[in-house]
């Protein structure tokens, strides 16, 4: 059974990757991408589009011949608010938006797998039922929850789930199968420091939230340096601060946006509590008020021992070399699916031979086209997995 893309199939998958790269769409705005996928998938023999109550994203299914096993394959479809600097014939035409994380590659690889599975279905050799999940809004880590809340697991009932992400530090042609924590749990949040503004020449009559915010930022550094074991992997970053005025005015409010991440769920909870204490008590010391707006909580991407064994068996059949690696403090909402179905998350190499690896979320990021072949083969092989 041929689980690799034929030349014609590869051309179709590659054309999709390049089209999506030219026309990237932000989270929850992937309307063109969704329609493009519907148009390409609908004519394939054996496939059926399933109804899901979301504006973007797509669920499709191949019904297996014996229905003994149902496999879910997931790809993400959204892009980032960045301006592309890498020059190619397929450079983004959407100003300030680019596929800087390679979701165009993931989507093309899953479409490529659909081409392979359709061929196998026509030959009468597709035994498993296969669910193809093209997920919106991964970049904000809200898309998986959106699909779940819309009834994804009432619509499909997979016994196994697989996803992948390209990884620039991994050479093309390699597959990463890592057991344990692969990507971090995270909690994003906003901080509001509220004072009482007035004329800058009369600081004694004001309560200055900027001075307080500066102390909050400095004090929060101790959450990692003094409240976290050096043997634990965690990070806290203040990534945005807003507040200010012309030189003669003290403002009433300063806002900050931040993230906490860890490869330990217990450590993350401890860090969250310590963060809350520091913010509130520091604000109190400066006579300010403080508000913390906690956003989505994403668990770790964690590959169990059992699923890692299955994943290695799958990867070994693709012709790619299998490797291990250290985990990352980046996060992925693929982690939410593991709460409903045993799941495994692969990394695949995407850096072109002889080129410097341009990391994810950078304006010069680009992925080797050959990774489409490897991703499609990996998805298709996972879809065909049988252990009996």
LUMTI-576599 format. One record per residue: x, y negated, z negated of N, C-alpha, C in turn. Coordinates in steps of 0.001 Angstrom, whole numbers, padded with zeros to 6 digits, always signed. Atoms other than C-alpha are relative to their C-alpha. Example, Ala and Ser with C-alpha at 12.3 -4.5 7.8 and 13.67 -1.06 7.14 Angstrom:
2
+000890+001190+000000+012300+004500-007800+000900-001200+000000
-000820+001190+000060+013670+001060-007140-000770-001090-000730
***
This chain:
388
+000854+001196+000000+000000+000000+000000+000893-001251+000000
-000828+001201-000141+001512-003332+001094-000564-001130-000857
+000472+001073+000886+001231-005903-001706+000777-001293+000232
-000680+001247-000351+003355-008545+000012-000761-000685+001130
+000659+000757-001060+002125-011289+002307+000562+000362+001360
-000459-000097-001382+002272-010602+006011+000444-001386+000452
-000453+001301-000491+003829-013364+008086-001164-000951+000231
+001165+000850-000235+000406-014633+009105-000621-000457-001318
+000541+000369+001310-000843-014555+005505+000889-001026-000692
-000936+000955+000612+002287-016344+004331-000185-001392+000608
+000222+001286-000662+001704-019094+006913-001266-000673-000531
+001247+000576+000522-001856-019554+005625+000183-000523-001425
-000218+000412+001383-000782-019713+001980+000920-001215-000072
-000930+001119-000015+002102-022043+002762-000676-001271+000513
+000743+001158-000507-000189-024325+004773-000860-000603-001102
+000798+000512+001117-002443-024587+001706+000888-000743-000990
-000910+000670+000937+000496-025429-000562+000364-001390+000506
-000429+001284-000553+001633-028208+001756-001163-000982+000092
+001170+000871-000056-001883-029556+002232-000317-000559-001391
+000284+000456+001361-002467-029703-001529+001087-000936-000503
-001086+000877+000430+000943-031256-002059-000180-001412+000567
+000239+001301-000618+000027-034053+000347-001211-000714-000605
+001255+000577+000489-003373-034561-001277-000236+000426-001453
+000158-000398+001403-002882-034114-005043-001149-000745-000664
+001117+000608+000723-005746-034818-007420+000195+000181-001500
-000172-000024+001443-005734-035642-011120-001011+000928-000671
+000872-000880+000781-007387-033559-013842-001450-000455+000062
+001442+000206-000085-011159-033254-013479-000428-000821+001218
+000318+000711-001238-010955-035040-010115+000379+000839+001222
-000507-000885-001052-009968-032020-008016-001112+000402+000972
+001146-000273-000861-012980-032341-005690+000436+000523+001368
-000467-000441-001305-011122-032042-002403+000642+001377-000095
-000663-001294+000196-009018-029176-003741-001027+001111-000136
+001043-001006+000200-012126-027301-004864-000711+000329+001308
+000679-000232-001281-013861-027763-001504+000910+000721+000990
-000964-000667-000878-010710-026717+000339+000063+001493-000330
-000050-001400+000407-010562-023498-001675-001274+000735+000386
+001260-000626-000396-014239-022769-001071-000002+000333+001493
-000016-000188-001446-013741-023203+002650+000918+001142+000413
-000966-001039-000354-010716-020906+002737-000390+001372-000536
+000290-001289+000635-011986-018210+000385-001297+000627+000500
+001330-000526-000334-015619-017868+001481-000007+001018+001141
+000071-000956-001116-014927-016099+004818+000737+001315-000249
-000825-001195+000192-012604-013468+003292-000870+001222-000276
+000760-001231+000261-013996-009916+003436+000144+000442-001454
-000005-000549+001341-014986-008623+000005-000105-001012-001121
-000019+001002+001066-014900-011925-001878-001378-000614-000188
+001259+000674+000315-017819-013613-003627+000291-001138-000961
-000164+001140+000888-017862-017078-005161-001052+000067-001099
+000899-000095+001143-019378-017108-008647-000385-001396-000483
+000441+001331+000450-021433-020020-010018+000564-000326-001381
-000483+000480+001284-019807-021994-012831-000383-001470-000110
+000562+001347+000151-021275-025214-014233+001084-001018-000357
-001012+001054+000113-018255-027470-013775+000083-000702+001347
-000055+000760-001249-017732-030201-011192+001157+000429+000883
-001164-000444-000765-014316-028889-010150+000457+001350-000527
-000425-001351+000327-012573-025552-010239-000872+001019+000711
+000666-001023-000810-013630-022272-008692+000263+001381-000610
-000118-001388+000425-014295-018657-009726-000427+000874+001176
+000323-000914-001098-014214-015893-007099+000259+001428-000454
-000111-001395+000449-014527-012120-007357+000067+000967+001177
+000031-001203-000826-013639-008943-005519-000579+001122-000856
+000578-001127+000724-015816-006013-006597+000802+001257+000333
-000788-001204-000205-013683-002917-007092-000854+001193+000372
+000718-001162-000507-014609+000432-005630-000585+000850-001129
+000527-000814+001087-014985+002209-008976-000318-000802-001256
+000357+000877+001107-015248-000745-011356+000529+000436-001349
-000536-000489+001279-013153+001009-014000+000695-001103-000777
-000757+001051+000675-011112-002084-014739-000295-001339+000672
+000206+001346-000521-011664-005839-014358+001190-000855-000412
-001219+000777+000216-008604-008085-014008-000267-001460+000332
+000120+001442-000240-008557-011877-014316+001365-000571+000366
-001203+000699-000438-005967-013930-012434-000289-001495-000028
+000256+001437+000150-005646-017631-013225+001101-000856+000611
-000914+001034-000489-004036-020561-011396-000599-001354-000347
+000470+001359+000282-004257-024277-012222+000143-000848+001255
+000105+000680-001295-005075-026842-009534+000259-001501-000058
-000078+001459+000110-004525-030382-010885+001429-000521+000106
-001292+000669-000177-001683-032883-010395+000199-001038-001104
-000414+000945+001042-000005-035649-012405-000012-001442+000497
-000048+001422-000381-000146-039482-012429+001441-000497+000116
-001372+000404-000266+003365-039914-011035+000159-000332+001477
-000303+000337-001390+004841-041380-007871+001136+000891+000486
-000983-000950-000516+006718-038831-005788+001169-000723+000664
-001209+000572-000584+010305-039667-004860+000716+000976+000921
-000645-000982-000877+011305-036442-003102-000588-000139+001401
+000453+000261-001362+011128-037032+000632-000158+001298+000773
+000279-001173-000827+009517-034324+002754-001165-000330+000906
+001161+000248-000865+006961-034098+005569-001325+000141-000734
+001232-000251+000747+004431-033098+002900-000071-000858-001265
-000001+000900+001149+005071-035958+000494-001412-000512-000282
+001337+000438+000400+002009-037107-001454-000412-001290+000698
+000563+001208-000611-000193-039608+000368-000926-000725-000975
+000829+000629+001032-002150-040375-002816+000900-000792-000935
-000897+000875+000746-000434-043351-004400-000096+000261-001504
-000058-000188+001436+000694-042690-007959-000449+001362-000489
+000402-001356+000373-000342-039008-007905+000893+000981+000744
-000822-001014-000666+001875-036001-007194-000101+001335-000742
-000085-001325+000614+002159-032282-007825+001406+000160-000579
-001311-000023+000643+005096-032736-010195+000172+001197-000921
-000079-001187+000848+004341-029476-012014-000161+001282+000807
+000059-001177-000857+003919-027142-009048-001319+000740+000010
+001286-000685-000017+000227-026390-009422-000466+000284+001428
+000273-000323-001401-000012-026542-005628+000585+001361+000361
-000625-001304-000202+002383-023584-005602-000834+001099-000645
+000797-001011+000697+000310-021689-008187-001287+000299+000768
+001256-000163-000723-002897-022301-006233+000214+000748+001309
-000303-000673-001265-001322-021232-002946+000346+001463-000227
-000363-001390+000304+000087-018098-004577-001252+000829-000301
+001224-000749+000296-003336-017092-005923-000854+000160+001257
+000685-000148-001295-004888-017787-002516+000688+001086+000824
-000730-001060-000696-002145-015620-001024-000376+001373-000529
+000431-001269+000583-003096-012864-003459-001392+000375+000491
+001342-000268-000514-006699-013221-002293+000065+000576+001414
-000169-000550-001352-005543-012610+001288+000441+001452-000057
-000483-001373+000154-003682-009479+000190-001126+000908-000487
+001058-000820+000580-006591-008189-001892-001150+000211+000978
+001037-000152-001009-009059-008836+000916+000382+001085+001006
-000486-001039-000926-006929-006711+003225-000125+001390-000630
+000081-001284+000702-006768-003940+000629-001458+000418-000182
+001432-000277+000121-010527-004217+000066-000547+000572+001315
+000472-000477-001305-011179-003782+003793+000450+001427+000279
-000513-001363-000203-009035-000652+003760-000648+001000-000949
+000681-000890+000933-011209+000758+000955+000856+000432-001174
-000945-000427+001034-008313+000867-001513-000008-000880-001244
+000042+000857+001174-009314-001809-004050-000879+000651-001062
+000727-000709+001050-010297+000045-007214-000458-000943-001113
+000350+000924+001068-010276-002785-009777-000889-001131+000505
+000671+001270-000246-012718-005666-009892+000974-001113-000389
-000995+001053+000205-010636-008862-009650-000696-001355-000018
+000546+001350+000138-011635-012332-010866+001113-001018+000230
-000964+001054-000304-009756-015274-009351-000512-001293-000621
+000414+001203+000717-009921-018325-011628+000921-001152+000394
-000730+001201-000382-008796-021623-010098-000434-001097-000981
+000379+000836+001143-008778-023787-013224+000353-001470+000203
-000311+001428-000028-009042-027588-013284+000669-000433-001304
-000361+000757+001210-007470-029981-015788+000921+000726-000963
-000986-000584+000926-004544-028000-017155+000909-001071-000574
-000981+001001+000446-002340-031108-017380-000423-000685-001293
+000485+000553+001258-004526-032530-020121-000359+001080-001003
+000312-001196+000796-004923-029010-021565-001452+000017-000479
+001427-000033+000314-008702-029339-021446-000786+000909+000946
+000733-000737-001027-009605-027270-018375-000422+001395-000411
+000368-001351+000425-009519-023802-019916-001203-000032-000921
+001137+000121+000918-011858-024862-022716-001262-000385+000762
+001163+000415-000786-014129-026523-020164-000635+001203+000692
+000536-001191-000659-014475-023260-018222-000629+000952-001016
+000525-000896+001032-014958-021247-021404-001341-000511-000515
+001251+000597+000485-017621-023660-022672-001109+000074+001046
+000989-000088-001079-019330-023463-019271-000481+001436+000229
+000476-001377-000092-019760-019702-019741+000871+000936+000799
-000896-000843-000795-016703-018231-018038-000090+001466-000409
-000051-001392+000450-016691-015106-020209-001385+000610-000193
+001304-000603-000232-020416-014627-019803-000124+000426+001457
+000030-000255-001448-019819-014633-016064+000911+001156+000387
-000958-001056-000270-016787-012347-016024+000343+000701-001313
-000297-000788+001197-015700-009604-018432+001311+000769+000206
-001273-000671-000304-012009-008895-017759+000537+000776-001196
-000688-000762+001040-010057-006297-019680+001448-000444-000135
-001354+000551+000023-006721-007951-018806+000002-001320+000755
-000100+001317-000636-005719-011489-017802+001472-000333+000232
-001375+000362-000333-002573-012747-016062+000046-001404+000590
-000258+001311-000584-001233-016194-015240+001489-000164+000218
-001415+000261-000231+002032-017677-014088+000246-001494+000113
-000445+001370-000212+003986-020911-013955+001381+000037+000615
-001347+000111-000547+006930-021825-011796+000899-000645-001046
-000936+000538+000985+010052-022656-013800+001293-000409+000714
-001121+000488-000802+012751-024858-012236+001373+000515-000425
-001310-000481+000432+015622-023531-014366+000229+001463+000379
-000091-001396-000426+014927-020043-012975+000147+000043+001521
-000176-000068-001457+016287-019266-009483-001163+000709+000675
+001072-000632-000758+013750-018344-006843+000331+001474+000202
-000202-001442-000122+013264-014592-006652+000078+000712-001331
-000021-000594+001328+013345-014035-010415-001354-000166-000680
+001219+000044+000802+010435-013268-012731+000386+000110-001467
-000254-000018+001434+010542-014026-016453-001128+000758-000702
+000935-000746+000846+008859-011477-018731+000517-000087-001428
-000474+000252+001369+009291-012720-022302-001016+000495-001006
+000870-000471+001073+007862-010967-025340-000013-001003-001146
+000132+000928+001116+006536-013142-028163-000429-001376+000458
+000380+001372-000312+006039-016901-028210+000782-000489+001211
-000633+000513-001217+006745-018325-024761-000127-001514+000097
+000238+001434-000061+005214-021813-024970-000728-000421-001280
+000343+000412+001363+004311-023892-027997-001480-000277-000218
+001263+000559+000455+001177-024609-029938+000164-001511-000095
-000147+001460+000040+000412-028323-029843-001267-000659-000511
+001120+000870+000381-001788-031065-031225+000379-001423+000380
-000187+001403-000342-001950-034480-029592-000851-000866-000925
+000771+000869+000882-003158-037459-031604+000288-001465+000280
-000158+001453-000055-003631-041220-031718+000074-000540-001423
-000121+000685+001295-002645-043487-034599-000422-001451+000202
+000368+001411-000006-004282-046846-035253+000394-000612-001341
-000384+000745+001188-002663-049223-037717-000736-001332+000038
+000889+001163+000020-005079-051981-038730+000449-000977-001075
-000416+001048+000917-003893-055224-040309-000939-001182+000059
+000781+001235-000068-005048-058813-040392+000888-001071+000601
-000888+000888-000733-003571-061142-037821-000178-001467-000346
+000030+001437+000204-002896-064836-037803+001205-000645+000642
-001103+000736-000608-000283-067421-036965+001339+000620-000410
-001286-000610+000264+003235-066059-036660+000887-000799-000933
-000802+000833+000890+004618-068953-038675-000392+000169-001467
+000504-000143+001360+002637-067875-041747-000151+001477-000361
+000091-001448+000235+003503-064199-042362-000613+000357-001337
+000532-000292+001323+002477-064446-046024-001523-000020-000040
+001459+000042-000075-001120-065058-044947-000566+001121+000875
+000411-001067-000923-001211-062071-042583+000364+001366-000573
-000434-001389+000232-000996-058285-042806+000422+000530+001358
-000572-000242-001328+001293-057363-039924+000036+001498+000325
+000007-001427-000332+000502-053968-038336+001222+000436+000797
-001186-000365-000768+003616-054102-036119+001114+000451-000933
-001020-000395+000968+005980-053987-039091-000353+001357-000612
+000454-001269+000553+003900-051189-040584+000201+001130+001004
-000150-001031-001033+003885-049256-037287+001461+000405+000163
-001421-000316-000113+007670-049508-037091+000442+000930-001127
-000337-000856+001133+007944-047965-040543-000618+001393+000151
+000641-001295-000240+005472-045227-039620+000828+000835+000972
-000800-000717-000991+007540-044304-036554+001282+000539-000632
-001257-000423+000624+010751-044187-038560-000243+001114-001014
+000279-001001+001036+009199-042199-041408-000421+001343+000598
+000437-001247-000625+007641-039640-039065+001166+000847+000500
-001156-000778-000437+011119-038638-037941+000398+001038-001049
-000367-000943+001053+011544-036914-041314-000855+001265+000023
+000831-001195-000090+008722-034480-040487+000802+001151+000606
-000835-001033-000607+011171-032608-038285+001330+000144-000746
-001351-000071+000567+014488-033521-039904+000033+000454-001454
-000024-000318+001420+013452-032968-043545-001143+000894-000476
+001131-000841+000421+010149-031046-043618-000131+001267+000827
+000028-001168-000870+010920-028400-041003+001317+000750-000127
-001221-000797+000086+013386-025548-041391+000792-000117+001290
-000834+000015-001210+016348-025793-038988-000165+001260+000846
+000185-001247-000734+015450-022222-038007-001349+000054+000713
+001279+000088-000702+011957-023244-036856+000140-000922+001207
-000024+000828-001202+011339-024705-033421-001251-000876+000012
+001118+000935+000053+009202-027829-033567+000471-001363+000489
-000333+001345-000450+009047-031354-032204-001182-000919-000285
+001008+001044+000149+007149-034559-032991+000486-001203+000797
-000402+001113-000848+007216-037347-030425-001076-001079+000015
+000869+001161-000215+005677-040843-030463+000289-000472+001424
-000253+000220-001416+005243-041403-026739-000588-001298+000551
+000550+001272-000474+003303-044650-026522-000327-000873-001200
+000390+000966+001023+002865-047787-028617-000564-001234+000691
+000670+001168-000573+000487-050654-027844-000305-000988-001121
+000286+001021+000985+000282-053900-029758+000947-001171+000172
-000858+001165-000180+001582-057404-029393-000792-001181+000515
+000670+001240-000362+000805-060964-028428+001058-001004+000430
-000985+001079-000137+002431-064240-027455+000751-000188-001318
-000934+000031+001117+005233-065105-029835-000570-000570-001284
+000470+000686+001210+003123-067136-032275-001223+000637-000654
+001212-000610+000534+000356-064629-033048+000279+001398-000530
-000021-001338+000580+000308-061650-035404-001321+000681+000346
+001212-000686-000453-002142-059064-034028-000659+000758-001150
+000750-000744+001014-004779-057121-035950+000243+001507+000073
-000007-001449-000186-004061-053669-034517+001177+000444+000858
-001009-000687-000815-001299-051415-033204-000466+001441+000184
+000386-001380-000301-002078-048098-031499+001199+000772+000524
-001070-000877-000465+000258-045189-030873-000587+001339+000439
+000399-001340-000444-000048-041862-029077+001179+000937-000175
-001082-000895+000400+001909-038818-030104-000392+001457+000192
+000235-001441-000089+002256-035039-030004+000847+000718-001032
-000747-000927+000855+003304-032315-032447-000067+001363+000665
-000049-001321-000628+004433-028944-031106+000877+000925-000831
-000797-000977+000724+005767-025752-032639-000223+001382+000592
+000136-001401-000391+006393-022099-031839-000502+000843-001163
+000588-000674+001155+004766-021230-035171-001310-000688-000338
+001296+000583+000355+001069-021730-035899+000016-000519-001434
-000072+000428+001399+001798-021933-039628+000792-001290-000135
-000813+001212+000049+004516-024529-039070-000774-001192+000539
+000772+001093-000575+002195-026604-036905-000994-000554-001018
+000953+000476+001007-000431-026763-039653+000706-000785-001101
-000763+000700+001030+002198-027783-042183+000443-001371+000483
-000453+001267-000570+003516-030504-039882-001156-000985+000142
+001169+000872-000127+000022-031850-039253-000335-000637-001353
+000320+000534+001335-000634-032226-042998+001034-001028-000444
-001046+000932+000390+002737-033900-043577-000110-001306+000795
+000176+001178-000846+002114-036271-040666-001126-000884-000528
+001124+000769+000536-001244-037310-042077+000395-000750-001270
-000409+000630+001259+000272-038011-045500+000898-001202+000249
-000948+001086-000277+003103-040129-044100-000718-001209+000600
+000691+001121-000660+000836-042218-041878-000875-000755-000993
+000937+000667+000901-001807-042938-044505+000715-000700-001157
-000683+000590+001153+000590-043569-047394+000899-001171+000412
-000817+001116-000478+002920-045760-045322-000888-001213+000281
+000925+001108-000268-000026-047842-044130-000472-000639-001304
+000441+000523+001298-001237-048176-047707+001080-000867-000637
-001107+000765+000586+002208-049380-048825+000156-001365+000653
-000101+001271-000717+002065-052138-046189-001318-000778-000009
+001306+000637+000140-001519-053101-047157-000845+000092+001273
+000770-000232-001232-002778-051831-043788-000962+001164-000190
+000841-001189-000098-005496-049366-042966+000485+000847+001167
-000471-000888-001061-004835-046350-040788-001094+000967+000416
+000913-000994-000542-006823-044045-038544+000813+000986+000830
-000629-001031-000831-005731-040761-036982-001105+000700+000776
+000966-000680-000857-007686-039363-034047+000668+001238+000583
-000585-001252-000476-006727-035723-033568-000730+000473+001248
+000566-000482-001257-007272-034323-030091+000086+001520+000052
+000091-001442-000154-007377-030803-028689+001165+000720-000675
-001045-000860+000561-005472-028070-030489+000179+001193+000925
-000303-001082-000927-003785-025615-028154+000895+001009-000698
-000858-000998+000640-002405-022330-029534+001212+000330+000865
-001180-000433-000739+000872-020767-028487-000383+000911+001166
+000028-001065-000993+001250-018855-025258+000855+001119-000578
-000676-001091+000704+002131-015547-026873-000228+001302+000750
+000063-001277-000710+002927-012322-025024+000276+001144-000971
-000156-001104+000942+002366-009236-027161+000932+001070+000563
-000878-001100-000424+004612-006195-027052-000688+000881+001033
+000727-000849-000940+001919-004139-025333-000143-000666+001361
+000177+000692-001270+001214-006783-022679+001325-000227+000713
-001320+000164-000627+004934-007343-022093+000400+001278+000724
-000283-001259-000676+005318-003640-021288-000765+000125+001299
+000814-000027-001218+002464-003865-018794+000561-000969+001038
-000507+001031-000916+003905-007073-017304+001298+000430+000664
-001266-000460-000581+007346-005542-016811-000243+001077+001057
+000359-001027-000981+005769-002575-015042-000519-000643+001280
+000533+000719-001163+003882-004965-012751+001115-000700+000763
-001059+000779-000652+006898-007198-012056+000989+000900+000732
-000980-000911-000615+009090-004195-011243-000420+000464+001391
+000512-000461-001286+006866-003412-008245-000009-001091+001063
+000056+001120-000946+007243-006826-006603+001266-000152+000820
-001278+000176-000676+010870-006495-005511+000829-001138-000560
-000748+001070+000657+011896-009472-007673+000785+000564-001180
-000752-000414+001180+014468-009189-010430-000679-000541-001249
+000685+000335+001241+013145-009290-014003+001020-000486-001016
-000911+000591+000973+014742-011459-016675-000774-000444-001231
+000558+000591+001205+014161-012794-020178+000554-001419-000125
-000471+001373+000182+014651-016358-021423-000377-000477-001393
+000428+000618+001250+014297-018636-024415-001335-000697+000247
+001297+000659-000183+010823-020100-025000+000133-001506+000138
+000040+001447-000218+009795-023692-024336-001012-000635-000952
+000954+000754+000814+008079-026344-026467-001030-000733+000859
+001131+000417-000837+005943-027251-023463-001201+000873-000362
+001225-000723+000352+002320-026125-023854-000815+000315+001243
+000832-000473-001111-000250-024407-021637-001347+000454-000542
+001293-000419+000526-003989-024042-022138-000411+001389+000468
+000178-001433-000256-003742-020554-020630-000101+000758-001321
-000003-000646+001312-003208-019694-024303-001410+000256-000523
+001363-000156+000506-006949-020098-024946-000657+001285+000483
+000618-001212-000529-007823-017119-022760+000331+001221-000852
-000412-001150+000819-005922-014784-025096-000951+000235-001176
+000983-000167+001067-008645-015393-027685-001194+000844+000453
+001129-000756-000552-011070-013544-025357+000427+001295+000686
-000439-001152-000783-008956-011051-023411+001519+000135-000136
-001456-000180+000027-005455-009508-023681+000634-000647+001233
-000527+000838-001078-003285-011836-021593+001521+000028+000018
-001451+000146-000146+000220-012251-020252+000284-001158+000937
-000384+001156-000802+001939-015331-018864+001423+000177+000495
-001309-000116-000647+004815-015036-016384+000574-001381+000294
-000669+001095-000674+007359-017596-015323+000644+000564+001259
-000688-000420-001225+008662-017381-011750+000972-001093+000426
-000999+000952-000461+011741-019008-010279-000498-000829+001164
+000496+000879-001056+011153-022004-008031+001048-000959+000550
-001011+000937-000480+014457-023833-007501+000676+000511+001268
-000660-000433-001240+015830-023699-003938+001468+000313-000218
-001405-000389+000109+019203-022031-003523+000912-001191+000243
-001020+001027-000197+022139-024379-003942-000414-001397-000393
+000468+001331+000388+020041-027278-005231-000022-000150-001513
+000137+000312+001409+020036-028982-008603-001465+000173-000406
+001359-000209+000473+016995-027958-010611-000621-001330-000437
+000759+001179+000414+014557-030857-010800-001121+000479-000903
+000931-000530+000979+012516-030274-013936-001436-000443+000269
+001414+000313-000109+008740-030326-014196-000278-001419-000483
+000465+001346+000373+007008-033714-014474+001043-001077+000321
-000956+001012-000450+009813-035550-012689-000313-000370+001445
+000401+000456-001338+009361-037618-009508+000724+000687+001149
-000731-000715-001048+011958-035568-007601-000288+001507-000006
+000295-001435+000074+010452-032197-008538-000486+000525+001351
+000523-000727-001156+009929-029780-005669+000319+001477-000169
-000134-001444+000163+009527-026019-005477+000314+000656+001338
-000354-000774-001187+011007-023541-003010-001259+000674+000556
+001177-000600-000625+008343-022424-000524-000040+001521-000169
-000039-001456+000106+009519-018815-000896-000679+000492-001276
+000657-000401+001248+008071-018802-004423-001467+000335+000229
+001379-000367-000337+004640-018603-002776-000091+001507+000236
-000023-001450-000247+005541-015094-001569+000059+000775-001313
-000213-000733+001246+006745-013991-004993-001219-000122-000923
+001177+000185+000842+003786-015506-006833-001191+000805+000499
+001118-000759-000573+001261-013928-004441+000162+001489-000261
-000257-001425+000242+002890-010513-004768-000208+000350-001469
+000152-000243+001434+002948-010821-008559-001478+000022-000383
+001444+000018+000268-000722-011797-008742-000674+001268+000543
+000668-001141-000635-001764-009046-006315+000350+001289-000713
-000409-001217+000704+000249-006377-008123-000686+000096-001353
+000723+000015+001271-001301-007432-011438-001454+000412+000197
+001396-000321-000283-004750-007167-009849-000218+001493+000215
+000111-001427-000329-004057-003571-008838+000425+000905-001150
-000561-000785+001104-002734-002473-012237-000975+001066-000491
+000739-001104+000585-003928+000923-013431+000957+000788-000893
-000879-000734+000910-002515+002787-016408-000472+001429-000202
+000456-001367+000137-004311+006049-015882-000094+000656+001388
***
